Amino acid sequence: MVKKLHEAGLRSEHAYLGAFASIGASFVTWLTSNKAEHAGMDRADRWGIFVGEWAPTFFALGLALSQYERSEGTLSSQ
């Protein structure tokens, strides 16, 4: 699966970026949920938690892609 993702153009940097974006989106949705909860939406915080749970998956995918890139010699060293 990792090989197919790599061949499709997905790199470890993209997965790491997705993880950090997920953390940021989780924080933003948590902040905005405070306003929504005052309007009677009891489940607003759960969306922030749901988005925040994506981060570990993206980090794991980034690590798998990074390991694959090292073994293939395509890891960019910046």
C-alpha positions as CSV (number, residue, x, y, z in Angstrom):
1,M,0.0,0.0,0.0
2,V,2.8,2.4,0.9
3,K,4.5,1.7,-2.4
4,K,1.2,2.5,-4.3
5,L,0.8,5.7,-2.4
6,H,4.4,6.7,-3.2
7,E,3.9,5.9,-6.8
8,A,0.8,8.0,-6.8
9,G,2.9,11.0,-5.7
10,L,2.2,11.1,-2.0
11,R,5.4,11.8,0.0
12,S,6.1,11.7,3.7
13,E,6.2,15.5,3.8
14,H,2.5,15.5,2.6
15,A,1.4,13.1,5.3
16,Y,3.2,15.1,8.0
17,L,1.6,18.3,6.7
18,G,-1.8,16.6,6.9
19,A,-1.1,15.6,10.5
20,F,-0.2,19.2,11.5
21,A,-3.2,20.5,9.6
22,S,-5.4,18.1,11.5
23,I,-4.1,19.3,14.8
24,G,-4.7,22.9,13.7
25,A,-8.2,22.1,12.4
26,S,-9.0,20.3,15.6
27,F,-8.0,23.4,17.7
28,V,-10.0,25.8,15.4
29,T,-13.1,23.6,15.6
30,W,-12.8,23.4,19.3
31,L,-12.6,27.1,19.6
32,T,-15.6,27.7,17.4
33,S,-17.6,24.9,19.1
34,N,-17.7,27.0,22.2
35,K,-19.9,29.5,20.4
36,A,-22.0,26.7,18.9
37,E,-22.5,25.1,22.2
38,H,-24.0,28.3,23.6
39,A,-26.5,28.0,20.8
40,G,-27.6,24.6,22.0
41,M,-25.4,22.3,20.0
42,D,-24.1,19.8,22.7
43,R,-22.1,17.7,20.2
44,A,-20.0,20.6,18.7
45,D,-16.9,19.6,20.7
46,R,-17.0,16.1,19.3
47,W,-16.2,17.3,15.8
48,G,-12.9,18.8,17.1
49,I,-12.0,15.5,18.8
50,F,-12.9,13.6,15.7
51,V,-10.6,15.7,13.5
52,G,-7.9,15.5,16.1
53,E,-7.9,11.8,15.9
54,W,-6.7,11.9,12.3
55,A,-3.3,13.2,13.3
56,P,-1.8,9.9,14.5
57,T,-2.9,8.2,11.3
58,F,-1.2,10.8,9.2
59,F,1.9,10.7,11.3
60,A,2.0,6.9,11.0
61,L,1.6,7.1,7.3
62,G,4.4,9.7,7.1
63,L,6.7,7.4,9.0
64,A,5.9,4.5,6.7
65,L,6.4,6.6,3.6
66,S,9.7,8.0,5.1
67,Q,11.0,4.5,5.7
68,Y,10.0,3.5,2.2
69,E,11.7,6.6,0.7
70,R,14.9,5.8,2.6
71,S,14.9,2.2,1.4
72,E,14.3,3.4,-2.2
73,G,16.8,6.3,-1.9
74,T,14.2,8.9,-2.7
75,L,14.0,10.7,0.6
76,S,14.6,14.4,0.2
77,S,17.1,15.7,2.7
78,Q,16.3,19.3,3.3
